[in-house]
Amino acid sequence: MSFIAVIDYKMGNLLSVSKALEASGAQVKIVTSPAEASDASGLVLPGVGNFGEAMVHLNESGWIPCIRKWIAEDKPFLGICLGMQMLLESSEEAPGVPGIGIFKGSVKRFPAGIEKVPHMGWNSVRITPGNKFLSGLPEDPYFYFVHSYYASPEDPSVVAAVSDYILDFAAALSRGNLIATQFHPEKSQNNGLHILHKFIETTIQRQGDIRP
């Protein structure tokens, strides 16, 4: 049976992400090495914590080449919170530490002295029309955020949703079979489960497309 692999690199909310995926109908495995994910139909990179520390753990466990190859082959991929930020080239949280580099651009800290940082709680998002992972959601849906930094990609076409806290920022990035969210779908009740279900549908669809 096909399964969705959730990457365990010593950081991230593995249990809540796994339980939410299972509640949405997926068979889930928490994996610690790329070899364990070789037969997966989808790959999930969760993340909570420091950008630099997370990149060190991913490098030490050999995940960087695997993630780049996986995305280059347009296999279904989901990044969550820090797992989205690491897809960019760099972050102000860890100067000099390169990100995975899937998207050109950087991760920036919210300006101080305007609102409380971190941004924590429910916030609405404006969805870019036509994205398959976000289709079917209500207008300006609410999701749960916890973050002090935000993704700033160079290419606006990869921004699937925008939110507003202090300034407009990318709430979701998407390209092909990749979806990455700054918010936590696993903590966002029905709207979050909707996205996870769409992701699971994509893994099933792609498996059907590649069967001999």
Solvent accessible surface area in square Angstrom, and as a share of the most:
residue,aa,sasa,rsa
1,M,203,0.91
2,S,43,0.28
3,F,16,0.07
4,I,4,0.02
5,A,0,0.00
6,V,0,0.00
7,I,0,0.00
8,D,38,0.20
9,Y,4,0.02
10,K,162,0.69
11,M,22,0.10
12,G,27,0.26
13,N,28,0.14
14,L,31,0.15
15,L,123,0.61
16,S,42,0.27
17,V,1,0.00
18,S,7,0.05
19,K,118,0.50
20,A,10,0.08
21,L,0,0.00
22,E,80,0.36
23,A,82,0.64
24,S,18,0.11
25,G,63,0.61
26,A,14,0.11
27,Q,94,0.42
28,V,20,0.12
29,K,103,0.44
30,I,79,0.40
31,V,2,0.01
32,T,75,0.44
33,S,38,0.25
34,P,38,0.24
35,A,81,0.63
36,E,85,0.38
37,A,1,0.01
38,S,78,0.50
39,D,112,0.58
40,A,13,0.10
41,S,12,0.08
42,G,0,0.00
43,L,0,0.00
44,V,0,0.00
45,L,0,0.00
46,P,0,0.00
47,G,0,0.00
48,V,76,0.43
49,G,46,0.44
50,N,57,0.29
51,F,0,0.00
52,G,10,0.09
53,E,88,0.40
54,A,0,0.00
55,M,4,0.02
56,V,75,0.43
57,H,36,0.16
58,L,0,0.00
59,N,89,0.45
60,E,127,0.57
61,S,39,0.25
62,G,35,0.34
63,W,0,0.00
64,I,9,0.05
65,P,91,0.57
66,C,28,0.17
67,I,0,0.00
68,R,112,0.41
69,K,127,0.54
70,W,12,0.04
71,I,18,0.09
72,A,88,0.68
73,E,70,0.31
74,D,63,0.33
75,K,53,0.22
76,P,2,0.01
77,F,0,0.00
78,L,0,0.00
79,G,0,0.00
80,I,0,0.00
81,C,10,0.06
82,L,5,0.03
83,G,0,0.00
84,M,0,0.00
85,Q,9,0.04
86,M,0,0.00
87,L,0,0.00
88,L,0,0.00
89,E,71,0.32
90,S,44,0.28
91,S,5,0.03
92,E,99,0.44
93,E,45,0.20
94,A,12,0.09
95,P,113,0.71
96,G,81,0.78
97,V,44,0.25
98,P,93,0.59
99,G,5,0.04
100,I,2,0.01
101,G,38,0.37
102,I,27,0.14
103,F,5,0.02
104,K,132,0.56
105,G,8,0.08
106,S,30,0.20
107,V,0,0.00
108,K,77,0.33
109,R,110,0.40
110,F,3,0.01
111,P,52,0.33
112,A,88,0.68
113,G,83,0.80
114,I,112,0.57
115,E,94,0.42
116,K,174,0.74
117,V,39,0.22
118,P,57,0.36
119,H,6,0.03
120,M,121,0.54
121,G,16,0.16
122,W,111,0.39
123,N,29,0.15
124,S,37,0.24
125,V,1,0.00
126,R,120,0.44
127,I,50,0.26
128,T,61,0.35
129,P,125,0.79
130,G,81,0.78
131,N,26,0.13
132,K,95,0.40
133,F,0,0.00
134,L,4,0.02
135,S,51,0.33
136,G,71,0.69
137,L,23,0.12
138,P,79,0.49
139,E,159,0.71
140,D,68,0.35
141,P,4,0.02
142,Y,119,0.45
143,F,1,0.00
144,Y,50,0.19
145,F,0,0.00
146,V,48,0.28
147,H,10,0.04
148,S,23,0.15
149,Y,33,0.13
150,Y,23,0.09
151,A,2,0.01
152,S,34,0.22
153,P,23,0.14
154,E,119,0.54
155,D,69,0.36
156,P,108,0.68
157,S,93,0.60
158,V,8,0.05
159,V,25,0.14
160,A,4,0.03
161,A,0,0.00
162,V,35,0.20
163,S,1,0.00
164,D,78,0.40
165,Y,43,0.16
166,I,43,0.22
167,L,54,0.27
168,D,84,0.44
169,F,7,0.03
170,A,6,0.05
171,A,0,0.00
172,A,0,0.00
173,L,0,0.00
174,S,12,0.08
175,R,123,0.45
176,G,46,0.44
177,N,19,0.10
178,L,4,0.02
179,I,0,0.00
180,A,0,0.00
181,T,0,0.00
182,Q,0,0.00
183,F,1,0.01
184,H,4,0.02
185,P,0,0.00
186,E,23,0.10
187,K,90,0.38
188,S,1,0.01
189,Q,129,0.57
190,N,122,0.63
191,N,29,0.15
192,G,0,0.00
193,L,65,0.32
194,H,53,0.24
195,I,0,0.00
196,L,0,0.00
197,H,87,0.39
198,K,48,0.20
199,F,0,0.00
200,I,11,0.05
201,E,78,0.35
202,T,16,0.09
203,T,4,0.02
204,I,116,0.59
205,Q,112,0.50
206,R,55,0.20
207,Q,49,0.22
208,G,37,0.36
209,D,98,0.51
210,I,105,0.53
211,R,165,0.60
212,P,178,1.12
